[in-house]
Amino acid sequence: MEDVPGVKEALQKNNNAAAAAKIEENLKQQNNIPLNIAITGESGSGKSTFVNAFRGLCDDEEGAAPTGVVETTSEVTEYPHPNYPNVKLWDLPGIGTTKFPAKKYLKLVGFEKYDFFIIISATRFTENDVKLTQEIQKIKKKFYFVRSKIDNDINAERRKRDFNEEKTLKVIRDDCVHRLRDLGVESPQVFLVSSFELHLYDFSLLHETLDRDLPEHKRHALLRAMPNISLEIIDKKKKTFKRRLYWLSALSAAVVAVPVPGLSIAVDIAVLVKSRIEFKILLLTYKHRNHLRIQPEDPLQ
């Protein structure tokens, strides 16, 4: 119990009410950690589709960001995660337009609220993209380059007789990196992503990079919201759920000894509701694990 400050001390003093209050406060804080992700790029780069895929939604589902063959993002638009509304993706208008000129872009889109920026391109990154990174660096925030619609490139190259997927991916990545270097970006890293097939290519690597760069409390919020596209993500979610279940059980046990009529029942009901929601999500995760052809196991083992 040492990872929740004050709980051990409260129990040593037989103060179950204080222990329960600290556990409950900690669980609430975990649920409410804000994470704001800015998604930007030029018109047609696939920003909205990426936002939907990250949130586990198809483009035609209720609450999805509108997509189309023409520019569909003309204003800064907030899209909360359907299961974890404290995690929000912000679909930003393309940089360099008359309404959003490069020099004023960050101020106009409200840069201060975002934890990091994902810059998306479906072809080549541009001077405007690089200008944006320069401004982001000034405010000491992180940015990540995502080359989208990789499935389209692979399908086009597949028609060639000498097609080699690994070689094709290397050519695309190298081209993006060289282009960014020519534009003045030092040591750029580019993630190749298909929003329709997140389990392929570099989306898992993008998650690993974000997980490494974010503060610890933000990593928890990111993990819970991440799509279940790899064994590593699924297993990390499993460990997080087991830890949360432990603290929910500890909370229920702590309030039993508190002499307040009805308090134990009320907290137990809250515990059951929270556990049911978390467990339902975990079961859906393990169903998806079957789709990945990974041998399922008991989610709580």
LINBEL-V808880 format. One line per field, one symbol per residue. psi: psi as a letter, one per 20 degrees, with the letter a starting at -180 (. if undefined). burial: + if it has 16 or more other C-alpha atoms within 10 Angstrom, else -. A space follows every 10 residues. Layout:
psi = ???
burial = ???
//
This chain:
psi = jiiopigggg hhjkmhghgg hhgggghggh hjoqooppor rrpjikghhg ggghjkqqhj qpiqpprrir pioirpppnq phhniioppo oqqqqjrhhm qghjggghjl hhiphrpoop qieqqrhhgh hghhhhhhjl rqqppporkh hggghghhiq hkpogggghg ggghgggggh ghijpplqpp ppqoiimhir cjhhhgghgg hhhqqghhhg ggghiqqmjq hggghhhggg ghgghghggh gghhihiplo pigggggggg gggghggghg hhghghghhg hjkpoqrphj .
burial = ------+--+ ----++++++ ++++-++--- +-++++++++ ++++++++++ +++++++++- ---++++--- +++--+--++ +--+++++++ ++++++---+ -+--++--+- +--+++++++ ++++++++++ +++-++---- -+++++++++ +-++------ -------++- -++--++-++ --+-+---++ ++++++-+++ ++++-++--+ +------+++ ++++++++++ --+++-++-- +--++-++-+ ++++++-+-- ---+--++-- +---+--++- ++--++-++- ---------- -
//
